[in-house]
Amino acid sequence: MPRLRLKTLKADNSMLSILAVKIGEITETFFLEQIVRFLRFEDPSLVTSLFGCVLLGAVLSLLGSFMVLRKMSLMGDTLGHAVLPGICVAFMLTGQKALLSTFAGAMISGLLGVLLIGWIVRYSRIKPDAALGMILSSFFGLGIVFLTMIQKTGTGNASGLDKFLFGQAAALSRSDVTALAVVTLICLFLVLVFYKELKLASFDPHFAAVLGLPVGLLQTLLMILTTVAVVASIQAVGVVLVSAMLIIPPATALLFVKRVSSMLILAIFLGMISGFFGAFLSFLGPSLPTGPFMVVCAAFFFGLAFLFAPAHGIAVVFFKRRARRSRTIRENILKSIYHFFEGKNFAEERVTLEDLAAFRSETVLEIKKSVKSLVGKKWVQKEGDWIAFTQGGKDLAVQLVRRHRLWELFLVKEAMLPADHVHADAEELEHILPESVMRELEDSLKHAKFDPHGKPIPS
C-alpha cells in the first residue's frame, strides 16, 4: 500500500505539473494575443474607444492647463460632479439615454453649478474653496439620489446611467467619438484664437482688466468650454475621474516647462498617451475599466516627473544639492590651502597633510579623504605626505578667495553689516554666483584692493 500510494502521489504530481504548464501556456498566449490584437487595430469597437480616449485626454488636458494656471483646479472637479443631476433629469424626462438630451441636461446642470458658485462668492462671506466644495458635494449627492430612483424603475437597470460614475470607454459609439472630436477641434480653435488673452488673464487678471480685456467674459468662455469637454468625456472616464484628467497632465507638464505654450503642448501629449495606455491596459484583461487605468497612467507619469523632472524633480534636486555640497567642501579645502600659503607670505609652495589638518582643525584621515577628491579633480598634486597646487587649482583658489573678500566688502559697505558678521553670508554666495556677477560687483566696488579685515583681494 505505501508503494501504491507513493506511485499515485507521483502520478498526481506529474499531472499537476503538466496542467500547470498548460495553464501557463494558455495565460501567456492569451496575454500575447491580446497585445497583438490591440496593435493590429482590427477591432472596430477598440479603434472607436481608443480614439475617444486619446481625444478626451487631449481636450481635457488643454483646458485643464488654464485651470491649473488660474489656481482653479477644484473647479474642474466641481464641473465633473455637477453634470450628474442633469444627466439623470434628462433621462427621467425623455425615458432614454439619447446623446442630444443627455448633452443638454449635463450642460445645463454644469453651468448652473458654475453660476451658483459665482453667486455664493459674490453675495455672501463664503470663500471660493468652500463654495466649490458645497456645490460639488450637493450636486453629486442630488445626482446619486436621482440615479438611485432611476435604478428602481422598470427600465432603470438597462439605462446604463451607472456607467457615468466611473466611465465605460467600451460603450463609446461613433456618434460619441464624433461629438468629442468636434468639441476638441472647437476648443483647440478658440484657445488658439484667444491664446494671448487667456494667458494674460490666467497670470494677472487685474492687469488684463486694466488693459481693457474682458476678463469676466474670458473666464465664462473657459468655463463653458470646460463644461462642454467634461460632458463629452464623461461617458469614458465618469464624473468621479474626469477631474483627474483635467488636472494631472497639466500639473505634470508644469514640472517640466516654464512657457505656457510648451506647457499646453506637453499637457496635451501627456493626456493623449495616458488615454492610449489606459485603453491598452484595460484591453489586456477581461472587464478592466478604461477610465481608472487612464488616471493611473496619468498619475504614473506625474510620479516620474515629481521624482525626475530636470529642474523640479525631488530626486534631481536631492542629487544636485548633494553634488553642490560636495563641491563646496572641496572648494573650501582649496581655499584653506591658499590661506595656509598666504599666512607664510607664499614663501612655501607645498604643505604636509598633517599641517593642513592642524590648520583646518581636522584629523589627518579626514584631510586624506578630501585631498583624494582634489587630486581626482586635478586641482592639487600629491607626493607622499606633501601636496601642492596645480595651475588650475591655484587659479580656482584665487578666484574663490577673491569672491569671498569682494562679498565681505560689499556687505559691509552696501548692507552696512559689521565686519565680523559677513563671513557666513560671503561663504554661501561665493560658491553659487557666476563670474559675470562678480565682475559687476568688482566694478561697483571700484576694484578695491583690500577686504574689510585689511586682507588683500587677489586680482
C-alpha positions as CSV (number, residue, x, y, z in Angstrom):
1,M,0.0,0.0,0.0
2,P,2.7,2.5,0.7
3,R,4.3,1.9,-2.7
4,L,1.0,2.2,-4.4
5,R,0.3,5.4,-2.6
6,L,3.7,6.8,-3.5
7,K,3.1,6.0,-7.2
8,T,-0.3,7.6,-7.0
9,L,1.2,10.8,-5.5
10,K,3.9,10.8,-8.2
11,A,1.3,10.4,-10.9
12,D,-0.8,13.2,-9.3
13,N,2.3,15.5,-9.1
14,S,3.2,14.9,-12.7
15,M,-0.4,15.6,-13.8
16,L,-0.4,18.8,-11.8
17,S,2.9,19.9,-13.3
18,I,1.6,19.2,-16.8
19,L,-1.6,21.1,-16.0
20,A,0.4,24.0,-14.6
21,V,2.4,24.1,-17.8
22,K,-0.7,24.1,-19.9
23,I,-2.3,26.9,-17.8
24,G,0.9,28.9,-18.1
25,E,0.9,28.5,-21.9
26,I,-2.8,29.5,-22.1
27,T,-2.2,32.6,-19.9
28,E,0.9,33.6,-21.8
29,T,-0.7,33.0,-25.2
30,F,-3.8,35.0,-24.1
31,F,-1.7,37.9,-23.0
32,L,0.4,38.0,-26.1
33,E,-2.7,37.5,-28.3
34,Q,-4.3,40.5,-26.7
35,I,-1.3,42.7,-27.3
36,V,-1.2,41.6,-31.0
37,R,-4.9,42.2,-31.3
38,F,-4.6,45.7,-29.8
39,L,-1.6,46.7,-32.0
40,R,-3.4,45.5,-35.2
41,F,-6.3,47.9,-34.6
42,E,-8.6,45.5,-36.4
43,D,-11.5,45.6,-33.9
44,P,-13.8,48.5,-34.8
45,S,-15.0,48.9,-31.2
46,L,-11.4,49.0,-30.0
47,V,-10.5,51.7,-32.5
48,T,-13.5,53.7,-31.5
49,S,-12.9,53.6,-27.8
50,L,-9.1,54.2,-28.3
51,F,-9.7,57.2,-30.5
52,G,-12.2,58.6,-27.9
53,C,-9.8,58.1,-25.0
54,V,-7.0,59.9,-26.9
55,L,-9.3,62.8,-27.8
56,L,-10.6,63.3,-24.3
57,G,-7.1,63.2,-22.9
58,A,-6.1,65.9,-25.3
59,V,-9.1,68.3,-24.8
60,L,-9.3,67.9,-21.0
61,S,-5.5,68.5,-20.7
62,L,-5.7,71.5,-22.9
63,L,-8.5,73.2,-20.9
64,G,-7.2,71.9,-17.6
65,S,-3.9,73.7,-18.2
66,F,-5.7,77.1,-17.8
67,M,-7.5,75.7,-14.7
68,V,-4.1,74.9,-13.1
69,L,-2.6,78.2,-14.1
70,R,-5.6,80.1,-12.6
71,K,-5.4,78.0,-9.4
72,M,-8.9,76.7,-10.1
73,S,-8.2,73.0,-10.2
74,L,-11.1,72.3,-7.9
75,M,-13.5,73.9,-10.4
76,G,-12.8,71.0,-12.8
77,D,-13.8,68.5,-10.1
78,T,-16.9,70.5,-9.4
79,L,-17.9,70.6,-13.0
80,G,-17.4,66.8,-13.3
81,H,-19.7,66.1,-10.4
82,A,-22.2,68.9,-11.2
83,V,-23.3,67.4,-14.5
84,L,-24.6,64.2,-12.9
85,P,-28.0,65.6,-11.9
86,G,-28.6,67.0,-15.4
87,I,-27.9,63.6,-17.0
88,C,-30.3,61.9,-14.7
89,V,-33.1,64.5,-15.1
90,A,-32.7,64.3,-18.9
91,F,-33.2,60.5,-18.8
92,M,-36.2,60.9,-16.4
93,L,-37.8,63.4,-18.9
94,T,-37.1,61.5,-22.1
95,G,-37.0,57.9,-20.9
96,Q,-33.9,57.2,-22.9
97,K,-30.2,57.9,-22.9
98,A,-30.1,59.9,-26.1
99,L,-26.9,61.8,-27.0
100,L,-28.6,65.2,-27.5
101,S,-30.8,65.2,-24.4
102,T,-28.0,63.8,-22.2
103,F,-25.7,66.5,-23.5
104,A,-28.2,69.3,-23.0
105,G,-29.1,68.1,-19.4
106,A,-25.4,67.8,-18.4
107,M,-24.6,71.3,-19.9
108,I,-27.5,73.0,-18.1
109,S,-26.6,71.3,-14.8
110,G,-22.9,72.1,-15.1
111,L,-23.4,75.7,-16.0
112,L,-25.9,76.1,-13.2
113,G,-23.3,74.8,-10.7
114,V,-20.8,77.4,-12.0
115,L,-23.4,80.2,-11.7
116,L,-24.3,79.1,-8.2
117,I,-20.6,79.2,-7.1
118,G,-20.3,82.7,-8.5
119,W,-23.4,83.9,-6.7
120,I,-22.4,82.4,-3.4
121,V,-18.9,84.0,-3.5
122,R,-20.3,87.4,-4.7
123,Y,-23.3,87.7,-2.3
124,S,-22.0,86.0,0.8
125,R,-18.9,85.8,3.0
126,I,-18.2,82.3,1.8
127,K,-14.8,81.8,0.3
128,P,-14.4,80.3,-3.2
129,D,-12.9,77.0,-2.0
130,A,-15.9,76.5,0.4
131,A,-18.4,77.4,-2.3
132,L,-16.8,74.8,-4.7
133,G,-16.9,72.1,-2.0
134,M,-20.6,72.8,-1.2
135,I,-21.7,72.8,-4.9
136,L,-19.6,69.7,-5.7
137,S,-21.0,67.6,-2.8
138,S,-24.6,68.9,-3.1
139,F,-24.9,68.3,-6.9
140,F,-23.2,64.9,-6.7
141,G,-25.4,63.9,-3.8
142,L,-28.5,65.0,-5.8
143,G,-27.3,63.1,-8.8
144,I,-26.9,59.9,-6.7
145,V,-30.4,60.3,-5.4
146,F,-31.8,60.7,-8.9
147,L,-29.7,57.7,-10.1
148,T,-31.0,55.5,-7.3
149,M,-34.6,56.5,-8.2
150,I,-33.9,55.6,-11.8
151,Q,-32.4,52.2,-10.9
152,K,-35.6,51.3,-9.1
153,T,-37.8,51.8,-12.1
154,G,-38.5,49.1,-14.7
155,T,-36.0,50.3,-17.3
156,G,-33.5,51.8,-14.8
157,N,-31.2,48.8,-14.8
158,A,-30.9,48.9,-18.6
159,S,-30.4,52.6,-18.8
160,G,-26.6,52.3,-18.3
161,L,-26.5,55.6,-16.4
162,D,-24.4,53.9,-13.7
163,K,-21.5,53.9,-16.1
164,F,-21.4,57.7,-15.9
165,L,-19.9,57.3,-12.4
166,F,-16.7,55.6,-13.4
167,G,-17.0,55.6,-17.2
168,Q,-17.0,52.9,-19.7
169,A,-14.9,53.6,-22.8
170,A,-16.0,50.4,-24.5
171,A,-19.5,51.8,-24.6
172,L,-18.5,54.8,-26.7
173,S,-20.2,54.9,-30.0
174,R,-19.1,56.5,-33.2
175,S,-21.5,59.4,-32.6
176,D,-20.0,59.9,-29.1
177,V,-16.5,60.0,-30.6
178,T,-17.6,62.3,-33.4
179,A,-19.1,64.7,-30.9
180,L,-15.9,64.5,-28.8
181,A,-13.8,65.2,-32.0
182,V,-15.9,68.2,-32.8
183,V,-15.6,69.5,-29.2
184,T,-11.8,69.0,-29.3
185,L,-11.5,71.0,-32.6
186,I,-13.7,73.8,-31.3
187,C,-11.8,74.1,-28.1
188,L,-8.4,74.0,-29.8
189,F,-9.6,76.6,-32.3
190,L,-10.9,79.0,-29.6
191,V,-7.8,78.6,-27.5
192,L,-5.5,79.4,-30.5
193,V,-7.7,82.5,-31.3
194,F,-7.7,83.8,-27.7
195,Y,-4.4,82.4,-26.6
196,K,-2.8,85.7,-25.6
197,E,-5.8,87.0,-23.8
198,L,-6.3,83.7,-21.9
199,K,-2.7,83.6,-21.0
200,L,-2.6,87.1,-19.7
201,A,-5.9,86.7,-17.8
202,S,-4.6,83.5,-16.2
203,F,-1.4,85.1,-14.9
204,D,-2.6,88.6,-14.0
205,P,-6.4,89.2,-14.3
206,H,-6.1,92.7,-12.7
207,F,-3.5,93.8,-15.2
208,A,-5.6,92.3,-18.0
209,A,-8.6,94.3,-16.8
210,V,-6.5,97.5,-16.8
211,L,-5.6,96.8,-20.4
212,G,-9.3,96.6,-21.3
213,L,-9.6,92.8,-21.7
214,P,-12.9,91.3,-20.9
215,V,-11.6,89.1,-18.1
216,G,-15.1,88.0,-16.9
217,L,-16.1,87.1,-20.5
218,L,-12.9,85.1,-20.9
219,Q,-13.4,83.2,-17.7
220,T,-17.0,82.5,-18.7
221,L,-15.8,81.2,-22.1
222,L,-13.3,79.0,-20.3
223,M,-15.9,77.6,-18.0
224,I,-18.3,76.9,-20.9
225,L,-15.6,75.1,-22.9
226,T,-14.5,73.1,-19.9
227,T,-18.2,72.1,-19.2
228,V,-18.6,71.0,-22.8
229,A,-15.4,69.0,-22.7
230,V,-16.4,67.4,-19.4
231,V,-19.8,66.4,-20.7
232,A,-18.3,65.0,-23.9
233,S,-15.7,63.0,-21.9
234,I,-17.8,61.8,-19.1
235,Q,-19.0,58.6,-20.9
236,A,-15.4,57.3,-21.0
237,V,-14.0,58.3,-17.6
238,G,-17.0,59.1,-15.5
239,V,-17.9,62.0,-13.2
240,V,-15.6,60.8,-10.4
241,L,-12.4,60.6,-12.5
242,V,-12.9,63.3,-15.1
243,S,-11.3,66.0,-12.9
244,A,-8.1,63.8,-12.7
245,M,-7.6,64.1,-16.4
246,L,-8.2,67.9,-16.2
247,I,-5.6,68.4,-13.5
248,I,-2.9,65.7,-13.6
249,P,-1.4,66.1,-17.1
250,P,-1.2,69.9,-16.8
251,A,0.4,69.6,-13.4
252,T,2.9,67.1,-14.8
253,A,3.7,69.4,-17.7
254,L,4.2,72.3,-15.2
255,L,7.1,70.4,-13.6
256,F,9.0,70.3,-16.9
257,V,8.5,73.6,-18.7
258,K,8.1,77.3,-17.9
259,R,6.5,78.7,-21.1
260,V,2.7,78.4,-21.3
261,S,2.8,77.3,-24.9
262,S,5.2,74.5,-24.1
263,M,3.0,73.5,-21.1
264,L,-0.1,73.3,-23.3
265,I,1.7,71.1,-25.9
266,L,3.2,68.8,-23.3
267,A,0.0,68.5,-21.3
268,I,-1.9,67.6,-24.5
269,F,0.7,65.0,-25.3
270,L,0.6,63.5,-21.7
271,G,-3.2,63.4,-21.8
272,M,-3.2,61.6,-25.2
273,I,-0.6,59.0,-24.1
274,S,-2.5,58.5,-20.8
275,G,-5.6,57.8,-22.9
276,F,-3.7,55.4,-25.2
277,F,-2.1,53.4,-22.4
278,G,-5.3,53.4,-20.4
279,A,-7.2,51.8,-23.3
280,F,-4.3,49.4,-23.9
281,L,-4.1,48.2,-20.3
282,S,-7.9,47.8,-20.0
283,F,-7.9,45.8,-23.2
284,L,-5.4,43.2,-21.8
285,G,-7.7,41.8,-19.2
286,P,-11.4,41.0,-19.1
287,S,-13.7,43.7,-17.8
288,L,-11.0,46.0,-16.7
289,P,-12.1,49.7,-16.6
290,T,-10.5,52.1,-19.0
291,G,-11.2,55.4,-17.1
292,P,-9.4,54.4,-13.9
293,F,-6.5,53.0,-15.9
294,M,-6.2,56.3,-17.7
295,V,-6.0,58.1,-14.4
296,V,-3.5,55.6,-13.1
297,C,-1.3,56.2,-16.2
298,A,-1.5,59.9,-15.8
299,A,-0.6,59.6,-12.1
300,F,2.3,57.4,-13.0
301,F,3.7,60.0,-15.4
302,F,3.2,62.6,-12.7
303,G,5.1,60.4,-10.2
304,L,8.0,60.2,-12.7
305,A,8.0,63.9,-13.2
306,F,7.8,64.6,-9.5
307,L,10.9,62.5,-9.0
308,F,13.0,63.1,-12.1
309,A,11.9,66.4,-13.7
310,P,15.2,68.2,-14.7
311,A,14.5,71.4,-12.7
312,H,12.0,70.4,-10.0
313,G,12.2,66.6,-9.5
314,I,12.9,65.8,-5.9
315,A,15.4,63.1,-6.8
316,V,17.2,65.5,-9.2
317,V,17.1,68.3,-6.6
318,F,18.5,66.0,-4.0
319,F,21.4,64.9,-6.1
320,K,22.1,68.4,-7.2
321,R,22.2,69.6,-3.6
322,R,24.4,66.7,-2.7
323,A,26.8,67.5,-5.6
324,R,26.9,71.2,-4.7
325,R,27.6,70.4,-1.0
326,S,30.5,68.1,-2.0
327,R,31.8,70.8,-4.4
328,T,31.6,73.4,-1.6
329,I,33.6,71.1,0.7
330,R,36.3,70.6,-1.9
331,E,36.5,74.3,-2.7
332,N,36.7,75.2,1.0
333,I,39.7,72.8,1.3
334,L,41.2,74.5,-1.7
335,K,40.8,77.9,0.0
336,S,42.4,76.6,3.2
337,I,45.5,75.6,1.2
338,Y,45.6,79.1,-0.2
339,H,45.2,80.7,3.2
340,F,48.0,78.5,4.6
341,F,50.3,79.7,1.9
342,E,49.1,83.2,2.4
343,G,50.0,83.0,6.1
344,K,53.5,82.0,5.0
345,N,53.7,85.0,2.6
346,F,53.7,82.5,-0.2
347,A,57.3,81.5,0.7
348,E,56.2,77.9,0.5
349,E,54.5,76.1,-2.3
350,R,53.9,72.8,-0.6
351,V,52.1,71.7,2.6
352,T,52.0,68.5,4.5
353,L,48.8,66.7,5.3
354,E,49.5,67.0,9.0
355,D,50.0,70.8,8.8
356,L,46.8,71.2,6.7
357,A,44.9,69.1,9.2
358,A,46.1,71.2,12.1
359,F,45.3,74.4,10.1
360,R,41.7,73.2,9.5
361,S,41.3,71.6,12.9
362,E,40.6,68.2,11.4
363,T,42.1,64.8,11.5
364,V,44.7,63.6,9.1
365,L,42.3,60.9,7.9
366,E,39.7,63.4,7.0
367,I,42.2,65.5,5.1
368,K,43.4,62.5,3.2
369,K,39.9,61.8,2.1
370,S,39.3,65.4,1.0
371,V,42.7,65.7,-0.8
372,K,42.0,62.5,-2.7
373,S,39.0,64.2,-4.3
374,L,41.1,67.3,-5.1
375,V,43.7,65.1,-6.8
376,G,40.9,63.5,-8.8
377,K,39.8,67.0,-9.9
378,K,43.5,67.8,-10.8
379,W,43.4,70.7,-8.5
380,V,46.3,69.6,-6.4
381,Q,49.2,67.1,-6.9
382,K,50.3,64.8,-4.1
383,E,53.8,63.4,-3.4
384,G,53.9,61.3,-0.3
385,D,52.5,63.4,2.5
386,W,53.1,66.7,0.6
387,I,50.5,68.4,-1.5
388,A,50.9,71.4,-3.9
389,F,48.6,73.4,-6.2
390,T,48.3,72.6,-9.9
391,Q,48.0,75.7,-12.1
392,G,44.2,75.0,-12.4
393,G,43.8,74.5,-8.7
394,K,45.7,77.7,-7.9
395,D,43.6,79.8,-10.3
396,L,40.4,78.4,-8.8
397,A,41.6,79.1,-5.2
398,V,42.5,82.7,-6.1
399,Q,39.1,83.1,-7.7
400,L,37.3,81.7,-4.6
401,V,39.2,83.9,-2.2
402,R,38.6,86.9,-4.4
403,R,34.9,86.3,-4.5
404,H,34.7,85.8,-0.7
405,R,36.5,89.0,0.1
406,L,34.6,91.0,-2.5
407,W,31.3,89.9,-1.0
408,E,32.5,90.7,2.5
409,L,33.4,94.2,1.4
410,F,30.1,94.6,-0.4
411,L,28.1,93.5,2.6
412,V,30.0,95.9,4.9
413,K,29.8,98.9,2.5
414,E,26.3,98.5,1.0
415,A,24.4,96.4,3.5
416,M,26.0,98.2,6.5
417,L,26.8,95.0,8.3
418,P,29.5,94.7,10.9
419,A,32.7,93.3,9.5
420,D,32.6,90.3,11.9
421,H,29.1,89.3,10.7
422,V,29.7,88.9,7.0
423,H,31.8,85.8,6.8
424,A,29.0,83.2,6.7
425,D,27.0,85.1,4.1
426,A,30.0,85.6,1.9
427,E,30.8,81.9,2.3
428,E,27.4,81.0,0.8
429,L,27.5,83.5,-2.1
430,E,31.0,82.7,-3.3
431,H,30.1,79.2,-4.5
432,I,26.9,79.9,-6.4
433,L,27.0,83.2,-8.4
434,P,28.6,83.3,-11.9
435,E,31.7,85.3,-12.8
436,S,29.7,87.9,-14.7
437,V,28.0,88.9,-11.4
438,M,31.4,89.1,-9.7
439,R,32.7,91.4,-12.3
440,E,29.8,93.8,-11.9
441,L,30.3,93.6,-8.1
442,E,34.0,94.4,-8.6
443,D,33.1,97.4,-10.8
444,S,30.6,98.7,-8.2
445,L,33.4,98.4,-5.5
446,K,35.8,100.3,-7.8
447,H,38.2,97.5,-7.9
448,A,39.1,97.7,-4.2
449,K,42.4,96.2,-3.1
450,F,41.5,95.1,0.5
451,D,38.6,93.5,2.2
452,P,37.0,94.8,5.5
453,H,39.7,92.9,7.5
454,G,42.6,94.5,5.7
455,K,43.5,91.4,3.7
456,P,44.4,91.8,0.0
457,I,41.8,90.9,-2.6
458,P,43.5,88.8,-5.2
459,S,43.4,90.1,-8.8
